[in-house]
């Protein structure tokens, strides 16, 4: 922690060593010497995963520009080497990729909001006035969340009693539903960058920040919603709102809360990690940024100037605890622990388990129906492809009789391991959304390239402020080459139609099937029905590793 | 459904088409586009440095047809705004009289595609300041 008077440690090493002995207990996993006078608990990007799941971290997560080779753009064995993690250990399984299926068999599922509740309660037993902050992407991503329009997650989170929340996919419930839910929240709904689109003024429903007095410290929590909501998601569902990074307004808010006596400034962010890194270098006076959106899990904070950045993973797989020593109006030190929610190690909280059961009860038969089996590991995370999306693209190609399939490069969606049943719930976990219609249309080869170039620039633009934080659109039926070091318009080449082996003709029309279009009025069957029908016909699914995308410059 | 870039960008235009241009009461947007001209004409051979002039614009436009921008130019007598990638780059000119309480203005501009937006301020002493921002106009739709 050079260039700073601040002292900090991460408690990650303790359980990592114990884990190698295969004897991890809940007490060992949660062990933490309470430090300083303030505790923050961070959860983010839960994507409505109430139950324990498998979640494979990415093996391909390319950093560009100044972030080339910097965390979180370090994966697999390189990640383990960087943090001194033993191969085959629990930390290997939780935090990195490689040998996933075997390690999943050994160490079991992760997450489950009843286990998260146990961890939150344990931290509150140490520090009763700890702040619990939810980074958003909470009311989206499952069968029950879709059918209850987010009510299941609101009920469960209310049981967990957070102090504040910020937002992203929540807005795809539509303005009316978001308003209804937010107005009923017993905690703060924050976003300094949520503006009224017509007047370009701060939106009334969402406050920029909230003050808390904890441990004798005056704490300001400033919210930062996902900046590119109307671009990455359908703006017609929430036309009243405008977003953007608005770092000049963030600075104004930091100055305002400092002027009102804030001794600790925490930013609850859904920017994405690299955007937060840049924002921390431009905006002065933020002590802690609780990052979200890009689903990274880091066992140690990243320091930018005097701001610490915390990355707490996704899908209910992790909880971060950050203890802070705040004296004389400034943060003097921290102690941090990224707690993996090993479902077999942490006992479920009985009250929360009952609450979750109540949310699922009306849908139980539909959720549990077995549609097929998988012989292969099904996962999504990675910059270019994942086997779940290969399967979804296969379903689009065959069920919609298309030449080329497109599946959005979202980062949510749990994994399944070989031998698993595929239930309806599993299919919804990787497809559920309020604009899931599977379109079928014609596109010229030229326009397909325009789309690929556009999406690639949203990931590989060297300036993080121009990135939207998703992964590359997944393509079925077509191969291509991507040079991540080139500017927009020059990254994509060698596009080939796999069925014939012929080069894509810019002037020719191709039948393209896809889903999750941001355009209003998109028509087609829901993607989960398309995938279910395909899997039923297959019986047992086998997805061989594919090398249809050649990546250059990684 | 239609996937042309123009149609994609046109989505959401209805939401903001009714918006007024919230001009500062002391500034006047010049209705004569030819008077805005090109940066070289305004500078007339002078160099523009950086100073207190700030240009605020989104990094990625939510709708390329109506991009909110604002300028703040303490001490300026005139500020011109150029969308350097548009067929007609000159988009706005703001003149500030001696009684202006502040030299700031906001408007919405239309961008033909990803490009640099430039503001140039002429100061009371005849010197020039400039500020630039790249605004990306994108198809979008794949943020996770």
Interface residues (C-beta under 8 A of the other chain):
Chain A: X197 X198 X199 X200 X226 X227 X228 X230 X231 X232 X233 X235 X236 X239 X240 X242 X243 X244 X245 X248 X293 X295 X408 X409 X410 X411 X412 X439 X441 X443 X447 X450 X451 X454 X455 X457 X458 X461 X463 X465 X466 X468 X469 X470 X471 X472 X473 X488 X516 X517 X518 X519 X520 X521 X522 X523
Chain B: X1 X2 X3 X4 X5 X7 X8 X11 X12 X14 X15 X16 X18 X19 X22 X54 X56 X58 X59 X60 X62 X63 X68 X106 X114 X134 X136 X138 X139 X140 X141 X142 X143 X144
